[in-house]
C-alpha cells in the first residue's frame, strides 16, 4: 500500500484571526497545517475504499492533490510535499503529474529509497516508453555525484572542501609535509568539481530544463505550430520525459530521451525545475 511521507514538511506560517463581523477586521489566512491534515485524511480514506469504490477513491486522491498543490503554491518547497503530490496523482491514475512531482522531489531528496521505487513504478505505467541513449546512461554513471546529490548537498560539500583546503594550506605552513599538499590539492579539486556541478545545474535549469508531458495525445510537430507536419506518427502520452531546448511563443522545442526532437504546445507539459517558468 502506498503511503504519504507524513513528515513535518510544513513551515510554521502566521495564522490570522477571522475578520470581525463589523467589517473592520483584517484578511483571513488559511492554516497550512489544517490543509495538510485534511489532505492526509482524504488520501487515507481513498486508500481504504479503493477496492470497493474506485471512482470515489480517485476523486479523493485528486482532492488531496489539490490541497497539496495549494500548499506548494503558497511558497512551501519541500521534497516530502512533492513526494506526497506524486503519490496522490499516481493513485489517481495521473501518471504524467505523478512523474512530474516525483522528479521535483528527486531534486530535493534524491537518495530517498521510497521515492526511487515509486518513480520507477510510475514510469512503468507510461503508455509511451522511450529508451534513453546509451550516452546518457554512461554520463549518469561517470558523474553520479552530479545526478544523485541534490543542489543543497553539493553546496554543503563545496563549503566543506573549501574550508578543508584552507585548513590544509595553513597546517602545511607549519608542517611542510607532502601529505598536506596532497590533501590541499584534493580538496581544491573536489571543491572546484562541486562548483562546476552547481553551475551546470543552474545553467541547465535556465536554458535546457527537463520537463514531463502531462496531457493525453500530445502531437509532436516539425515546427512551432499545427501548420507543420507531424514529427512522429504516434502522439506522446502522459509521463514522457524530455529536455526543453527552446521556446517560441506558446510552443516548446523538446528533445526526447532517445535524442529525437520536435515541437509541442507548452500547455501540454510542465517543467521540472520551478525556477524555469
Secondary structure, DSSP 8 states (H G I E B T S, - for coil): ------S-------------TTTT-------HHHHHHHHHHHHHHHHHHTTT-HHHHHHHHHHHHHHHHHHHHTT---HHHHHHHHHHHHHHT-HHHHHHHHHHHHHHSTT-HHHHHHHHHHHHT-SS-----HHHHHHHHHTHHHHHS-HHHHHHHHHHHHHHHHHHHHHHHHS--HHHHHHHHHHHHHHHHHHHHHHHHHHHHHHS-EEEE-SSSB--BSSSSTTS-BSSSS-B-TT-EEEEEEEETTEEEEEETTS-EEEEEGGGEEESSGGG-
